[in-house]
């Protein structure tokens, strides 16, 4: 995946660089996250394969609710009564 492809996916999702960074798991300040995404998009950093796969999944299926916020709600973990 190229940086321009990543940027196109981000634009198609309607996300800012910070929102995309948070969705893929980056933490820290907004400026730091924006710089990291910018480095991927401008080609100064190689996009890791796992990030490429996650971006494709987001493009095909959308970003799960709450994943773009600074403090997402805890992810639900099934209890033993709910099954796997």
C-alpha positions as CSV (number, residue, x, y, z in Angstrom):
1,X,0.0,0.0,0.0
2,X,1.2,3.5,-0.8
3,X,0.8,6.6,1.2
4,X,-1.6,8.0,-1.3
5,X,-3.7,4.9,-1.1
6,X,-3.8,5.2,2.6
7,X,-4.8,8.9,2.3
8,X,-7.6,7.9,-0.2
9,X,-9.0,5.4,2.3
10,X,-8.9,7.9,5.1
11,X,-10.7,10.5,2.9
12,X,-13.3,7.9,1.9
13,X,-13.9,7.2,5.5
14,X,-14.2,10.9,6.3
15,X,-11.6,10.8,9.0
16,X,-9.0,13.3,10.1
17,X,-5.4,12.0,10.5
18,X,-5.9,12.0,14.3
19,X,-9.2,10.0,14.1
20,X,-7.5,7.4,11.8
21,X,-4.5,7.2,14.1
22,X,-6.8,6.6,17.1
23,X,-8.8,4.0,15.2
24,X,-5.6,2.0,14.4
25,X,-4.5,2.2,18.1
26,X,-2.1,5.1,18.4
27,X,-2.2,6.9,21.7
28,X,-0.7,10.1,22.9
29,X,-1.2,13.7,21.9
30,X,-3.2,14.7,18.8
31,X,-0.2,16.4,17.2
32,X,2.0,13.3,17.6
33,X,-0.7,11.1,16.1
34,X,-1.2,13.5,13.1
35,X,2.5,13.5,12.4
36,X,2.7,9.7,12.4
37,X,-0.2,9.3,10.0
38,X,1.3,12.1,7.8
39,X,4.6,10.3,7.6
40,X,2.8,7.2,6.3
41,X,0.8,9.2,3.8
42,X,3.7,11.2,2.4
43,X,5.9,8.1,2.1
44,X,8.6,9.0,4.6
45,X,7.6,5.8,6.6
46,X,6.7,2.4,5.3
47,X,3.2,1.3,6.1
48,X,3.4,-2.0,8.1
49,X,1.5,-4.9,6.6
50,X,-0.7,-5.2,9.7
51,X,-1.7,-1.6,9.4
52,X,-2.4,-2.0,5.6
53,X,-4.7,-5.0,6.4
54,X,-6.6,-3.0,9.1
55,X,-7.0,-0.1,6.7
56,X,-8.5,-2.4,4.1
57,X,-10.9,-3.8,6.7
58,X,-12.0,-0.3,7.7
59,X,-12.4,0.7,4.0
60,X,-14.6,-2.4,3.4
61,X,-16.5,-2.5,6.7
62,X,-16.2,0.9,8.3
63,X,-14.6,1.8,11.6
64,X,-16.2,0.4,14.7
65,X,-18.1,3.0,16.8
66,X,-16.0,4.7,19.4
67,X,-12.7,3.7,17.9
68,X,-11.8,7.2,16.7
69,X,-12.2,8.9,20.0
70,X,-9.5,9.7,22.5
71,X,-11.1,7.7,25.3
72,X,-13.1,4.8,23.7
73,X,-15.5,2.8,25.8
74,X,-14.1,-0.5,27.0
75,X,-14.5,-3.2,24.5
76,X,-17.0,-5.9,25.5
77,X,-15.5,-9.2,26.5
78,X,-18.0,-12.1,26.6
79,X,-18.5,-13.9,29.9
80,X,-18.2,-17.6,30.1
81,X,-22.0,-17.8,29.9
82,X,-22.1,-15.9,26.6
83,X,-19.7,-18.4,24.8
84,X,-16.7,-17.6,22.7
